[in-house]
């Protein structure tokens, strides 16, 4: 019997985080390569959705805001283009 590891969704979310990290350090080719390796569109979508949920949970923990408050604030920021 093998030890249970992280599921495919979490592995894909780790890759999604790697895409963001690569873009942040200016490695656009590496980001594109990693993005393409995540899988099909559905897998990529789920990976970035999970990553977004985890990031918002981290912010919620630090700020004490509710998820609804954070999502509303994020939506307003996106509407402002910033």
C-alpha positions in Angstrom: 0.0 0.0 0.0 1.4 3.4 -0.9 1.1 6.5 1.2 -1.6 8.9 0.3 -0.3 12.1 -1.2 -1.9 15.3 -2.4 -4.7 14.8 -4.9 -4.5 15.9 -8.5 -6.3 19.1 -7.8 -3.8 20.2 -5.3 -0.9 19.3 -7.5 -2.4 21.3 -10.3 -2.9 24.2 -7.9 0.7 24.0 -7.0 1.6 24.3 -10.6 -0.8 27.2 -11.0 1.1 28.9 -8.1 4.3 28.2 -10.0 2.9 29.9 -13.1 2.2 33.0 -11.1 5.7 32.9 -9.4 7.4 32.5 -12.8 5.5 35.5 -14.3 6.3 37.5 -11.2 10.0 37.0 -11.6 9.8 37.8 -15.3 10.1 34.2 -16.6 7.2 34.4 -19.1 8.4 31.5 -21.2 8.7 29.3 -18.1 5.2 30.4 -17.0 3.8 29.5 -20.4 5.5 26.1 -20.4 4.3 25.3 -16.9 0.8 26.5 -17.7 0.7 24.2 -20.7 1.8 21.3 -18.5 -1.1 21.6 -16.1 -3.5 19.8 -18.4 -6.7 20.5 -20.2 -8.7 23.7 -19.8 -11.0 22.1 -17.2 -8.0 21.1 -15.1 -6.4 24.5 -15.4 -9.6 26.2 -14.4 -10.0 24.1 -11.4 -6.4 24.6 -10.4 -6.6 28.4 -10.5 -10.0 28.3 -8.7 -8.5 26.2 -5.9 -5.5 28.5 -5.8 -7.7 31.6 -5.6 -9.8 30.0 -2.8 -6.6 29.1 -0.8 -5.2 32.7 -1.3 -8.5 34.3 -0.2 -8.5 32.0 2.9 -5.0 33.2 3.8 -6.1 36.8 3.5 -9.3 36.1 5.4 -7.2 34.6 8.2 -4.9 37.6 8.3 -7.5 40.3 8.1 -10.5 38.8 9.9 -12.8 39.7 7.1 -15.5 37.3 5.9 -15.1 35.6 2.5 -18.1 37.7 1.3 -16.3 40.9 2.3 -13.1 39.9 0.5 -14.9 38.9 -2.6 -16.8 42.1 -2.7 -13.6 44.1 -2.2 -11.8 42.1 -4.9 -14.8 42.6 -7.3 -14.7 46.4 -6.7 -10.9 46.5 -7.3 -11.3 44.6 -10.6 -14.1 46.9 -11.7 -11.8 49.9 -11.1 -9.2 48.2 -13.2 -6.6 47.9 -10.5 
